[in-house]
Structures are given as C-alpha cells and as structure tokens.
C-alpha cells in the first residue's frame, strides 16, 4: 500500500536529540529551542517567534494575546481544521463562519466586511494547502475596522504572498510541525509575533503566566505569576528534532515542489477534458508543495475513486467536513449554508505526497486516476 503520508527523517534527528539530552536540559526553552528561533528569524525573516507544543497551542496563545472575551465575534473560514475555531471558542468567542472562493478553499475576502458587527474582534485566515489568502484586502478591512488578523499558517511553511513569508503579515501567525506537514517534529508548532506590543506578554503566557524567561536572562531577581498562561513551550528534545529538519528545509521543499508539479503536469490533460479540477493558485501566491488535491464532480464520484485507488494499493483521503456543518456548531446554529465550503467538503480528494514518494509510485497513482476516468 502506498501510504497517504510518510514522515521524513533527514538523518540528524537522533544525533541532535542525543546532544540535547547530554546537555542536561531537555525541558522547554533550551539550546535547540533557541537555535530554531534564530533560524526562523535569520533565515526566513520572522520578526519574533516562540516554539509551541502544537499549532493548536499557538492559536490558543493568540486568543489570549488579543484578549478574546465571552461575546466577542471572530470571523474565519468554515473549511478548516477544528483547532482554528476551538482556540477562540475556549475563550468564549462566537465564531462567524465565512465561505470559500468557488475555485479556492481559502476564505473569500470579499465576504468578510459584510460579516463584521460591533462585536467583531478578529479575523482568522487559513492559508489552505500553503496557498496565500488575499492578504492586502484582508488587512485593509481589518485596519479600517480596527480588528486583529491572525494567520493560521499551519500548512504554509515556506509559502509567500507577493514575496512576503506567510505568517508575517497579520498581527500574529501560527505554524504546525505535525508529522503530516512539510517540516516536522512529530507534534509541534510556533507562534509568530509581528506586532511588538505582544512581545513581552507572549513570552509570559508561553511560560505559564510567569516572567521566568526574564529571570533567566537576569532581568528580574525572581520570577512569579504575573498573568494568565499555560505550558505552551515544547521540550528541547522536540526542538532538537525540528532543528534537523530546518537545516534541510531547501532540500525538502525542492523535492515536495517537484512532486506537486509532476502531479499537476500528469493530470492536466484530464482537467482540460473537463473530468475534474486541479488546484488553482492565485497570481499573488506561491505553492509550497504541502498537499495536492483534485476536485471530483460530486461526492459519489470521489468515494468511487477512493475505493478504486485503495483496491489498487493507494491510500488517498478527503479533507475537512466544513465546521458549520459539524454537530457541535449546529447545536446552536441552524440553516447556515456556505455553498463553496460544502462543495470542497464533498468533492476534494487529496493524493499521497511525501518526500520519499518514489517516481514509479507517483506514476502509478497518476495512471490509476487516469484509468478510473477512462473507464467512465
């Protein structure tokens, strides 16, 4: 069976983990945590960042930092992972879901202004598949209405909007290093802080609501509980694993982009024949090779294609069930219809894409997709 995903090991992960252990400090904010922070600042250009135990944690930190309170409204796409919404629901926010574009799962920026009320506090955008949202339009809307913008860039490492790294445009950005992402640490994430007013408080929230980091820098003579917070920082063992991946970022990205392009070229003929649709990348966005999908005509066709692939040794999956159609949301909200979100939920099929996907296996997948539609 060709798997949907396979975590890639660069070869130095265990070496750095051993080194972290021998250094005698494997709790959070150690030697490798700082090396990762420095990499993101110096190589990618993030202004300030903090590793977290997951992207979920980073989103929860963002909710605390912008002071979400019960009754506040947060606008976000419905076509996303549950963590995007949960982080703000936990603070008491009301989630206001927006539809996707018809040709792109990202939030339709043209719909956002119509959803803003006196209670709106923030806009959360999700760069699905590492493809940028229309950030100029979104930031203009946010600035005009004095709203915060948080970029859920879980899938968007090494992706750009008009040449700017995703995660650096909104007030805050969040990333994931889950084993299904391009750069991994098993579980892991990061908060990117683009607004300097959040710098000091972010570090305190990160350290369980204490000024512990300032104490270890010698800035205070003792540390104490000064704010709300939690244990959001990961073990330095996790950071050691991540650093081995970061050192190979260019190599990993080159391979994944090659695989993405080979899928696109191999299946383009069928799209031209109107049999399905391939991903649409806006002119302002780049592609980071995170995932490759096709859009089938309807849910029944997608189910048959999944079965066809599985029977021939290929594991392919669909993606999100739109959150506005989830049992949790529908308990208190009736009859919300977001046609494009629902379309992507029913028609989108993800094909295997991982660093060690061999060319012959990818050709097999492409040929199986072609044979399925030929038989029709």
N, C-alpha and C positions, 0 to 999 in steps of 0.2 A: 504494500500500500504506500503510495506517495502521500506523505502527510500534508496537512494544510500549513503547518509551521514547524520549524526545527530550530531551536536556539543555537546560535553560532558561538563557538569558543575560539578566541584568537590565538590562544596558546600561552599567554602570560597571566591569565586569571589566577591560577593556583599559586604561581610564584609570588604575585603581589599579595594574595591573601596570607600566605605564609609569612611574608615580610611584615605585614600588618600585625600579625599575631606576635612575632618576635619583637616588635617594637614595644609591646607591653601595654598598648592602649587600643582596645577594639570596640569600645563604646563610641558614641557619636562624636562628630566634630574633631576627628583625629587627623593624622598625617595625610591619608588618602582623600579624606573629605576636602581638605584644603587644596590638594592637587587638582581635584575635579573642579572645584570652584575657580581656581586660577585658569584652568583650561578653558572653561566657558567664557570667562572674562577676556582672556588674552587672545584666544584663537577664534572664537565665534563673535565676540564683541558684546556679550551681555554686560549691562551696567553693574548689576549686583544680583547674586543668586544664592539660594540655600538648597542643598540636597534634602529630600524628604523620603519617607518610607514608601510613598506611592504618589501618583498624581492626584489621587483622591485626597490625601493629606494636604497637598499643595493647594487644592481647591478649597478645602476647609479653612486653611490659613487665610486664603484670600477673602473668604466670607467674614472672618473675624476682623481682618485688617480694614475692610471698608465699612465695618460696624453695622452689619446687617442685623435688623431687629424684627420682631414679630410684626407682620403687617406690611413690611417693605415688599415691593414687587421687583422681580428680576426677570428680564427678557432673555430668552435663549432659544436655540432650535430644539424642536422635538426629536429630530433624528440625531440622537447622540446616546452615549452610554449613561447609565443611571447616575454615576458619580457626579456628572456635571450638575444635575439637579439636586441630588442628595446633600451636597455641601451647603447649599443655601436653605433647603428645607429644614435642615438641622438647626439653623439659626432663626427659624420661624418665618421665613420668607414665603410669599406666594409666587409660584412660578407661572410666568406668562409665556406660553409657547408660540413660536413663530414658524411659518412654513419655510421649506427649502425652495431653491430655484427649481425650475422644471428640468434643467439639464445638469444640475449640480446639487449634491446633498447639503451644501453649506446654507446657512441662514440667508434668506432673501433680504438684503439690506434695505430694499425699497419698502418693506412692510414694517420696519421697526418703528418709525416715527408714529404710525397710526396706533401702536400698542402702548405708547407712553402715557402715563397718568401722573397725577400729583404724588402718587405713592412709589413711582418707579425710582429705584436706587442704582441699578446697574444693568449693563448689557453683557452677557457672556457669549462669546463667539467660539465656535468649534471649527478648527481647520481640518475638515474631514479628509482622510487619506493624505494628509500633509499638503493639501491644496488650500491656498490662502483665501480667506473671505475678502470682501471688498472693504478693506480697512479705511481708506480715505473717507468713504461715505459714512461708515460706522463712527469713526472718530469725530467727524463733523457733527453728526447727530448728537453724540454724547457731549461734546463741548457746548453745543447750543443749549442743551437741557441740563448741563452740569451733572452728568451721570458718569459713573465709573465704567471702564471697559476692562474685562478680564478675558484673556485669550486662553482657551483650552487648546493647547498645542500638544496634546498627548501624542499625536501621531506625526508631529511636524518638525522633528529634529532635522536640521539642515535643509529647511524649506524657507522660501523667501517671498516677500510681497514687494514688487518693484525694487528688488535688490536689498531690501531690509529683512533681517532674520525674523521669522515668526516668533512670537513671544516677547518681542522688544517694542511693540507698537502701542499696545494698551497700557493701562496703569500697572497691571500685573499679568504675568504669563505663567502657565503651568505645563510641565512636561511629564511624560511617563517613560520609565525604563523597564517596564514589564517584559517578560520573556517573548512576547509577540511583537515587540517594537524593533526598530532598526538597530538601536543601541540599547543594550540590556544590562540589568543587574539582578535578574530573577524577578524580584519586586523592587520598585524604586521610583522616585520621581524628583521633581525640582520645582521650586518657586522662583520666578524671575521678577525682580523688583525694579520697575522702570521709573517710579516716582519716588524721589528722595525722601519725601515726608513719611514713607513707610519703612525706611531702613532700620531705624532703631527698634521700633515696635515689632517688626517681623522677626528679628533675632530673639527678642524676649519671648514672643509667642512660641517660636521654634524650640526654645529651651524651657518648656513647661511653665511659662509665665514668669521666669526669673531672669535676673541680669547676670547669670552665671558666665556667659561668654565675656562680658565686660570685666568680670572679676579675674578671669584667667589672663586677660590682656593687661591686668594691673590698673584698670581704670577706676575700680572701686575697691575698698578694703575688705568688703564681704558681700556675698550675694544673698538676695532674698526674693520673696514673692512680690512682684510688682504689678502683675497684670494677669489676665486670663491666658491660658495656653495649654499645650499638651506636649507629649513626647513625639514630636513630628520628625526629629532627625534620625537618620538610619545609622546602623552600625558601621564602623570604619571597615569592617570586612566586606560589606556591601559596596562601599565606596572603592575599595581596592579592586573588586571585580569590575566595577564600572570604569575605572581608570584604564584598565587593559583594553576595554572596548573603545574608549575615546581615542587612545593612541592609534587605533586602526580605523578611525572614522572615515577617512577618504577612501580607503580600500573597500570597506563595507558598502559605502554609498555608491561607489563606482559599479560594483557587482549588482546591487539591487536595481540601480537605474538601467543597467544593461538588460536584466531580466524583464523589467517593466516594458522597455522598448521592444524587446523580442515578442512579448505577448501582443503588444499593440500592432506591430507590423504583421504578425502571423494571423491576426484575426480581423484586420482592417477590411479585407475583401468581403467578409460576411456582413460587416456593418454597412459597407457600400451597397450590398444587395438588400438591405433593409431587414435583415434577420434578427438583429439585436443592436444595442447601442454600446459604445465604448466610453470610457471616462472622458469628460470634457474639462480641459484645463484653460481657465481664462488667461488672457494675454498678460495680466498683471501678476500671475502666479507662476511658481516653478513646481516641478514634480520631484519628490524625494524618494520615489520607489518604495513607499511604505506598503501599499497594497494595490492589487489590480482586480478590477471587477468588470463584469458585463451586466447589462440590463436586459433581462428577458422580456418577452411581450406581456406575460402575466404570471401569476404565482404558480399555476398548474404546470406551465412550461418549465419554470425554474425547478420545481420539485422533480419533474421527469429528468431534467438534465443532471441534477444532483445524484439521482439514482443511477443514471447511465454512467456517470463518472465513477461512482462508488463500485458498481459492478465490474468496472474495468481497472480497479486498483488506484483510484484517485479520490482523495478526501477534499471536497470543496464545501464551503459553508455560505449561508446567507448572513446578513448582519443584523442591525438593530430592529427590534419592534419599536415603533415610534412611542415615545414616552407618554404622549397624550392619550394613547390607547391602552396604557398599562392599567392593571387592576387597581393599583394604589392611587393613581391620579383620577381615575374615573369614579372613585368613591365619592368625590366631592365636586366633580365637574362633568357636566353632561353635554353631549352633542357637539363637541369641538371637532371640526372637520378641517384637516390640513392635507389637501389632496396630494401635493408633491411628496410630503413626508411618507404618506401611506403608500404612494407609488414605489418609492425606494424600498420601503419595508417589504413589499410584496415581490419586487422584480430584481433586486440587486443580488448578484451572486459573486462571491469572492473566490478567486482561483489561488492555488498554492503559490507562495512567493517567500523564499528564504534564501540566505546566502549560499547554502550548499545544494540548491536545486540544480541538478545536472542538466546539461543541454538536451540530452536524449529524453530525460523525464519531462522537461518542458515541452519538447516537440510532441511527445506522447499526449500530453494534456491538450495542446493546441489541436492535434489531429482528432482527438476524441470529441472535442467541441464541434469541430467541422463535420465529423461523421454523424453526430447527433442531428445537426440541422440538415445534412444531406439526406438522411433517412426520412426526414419530414417531407 
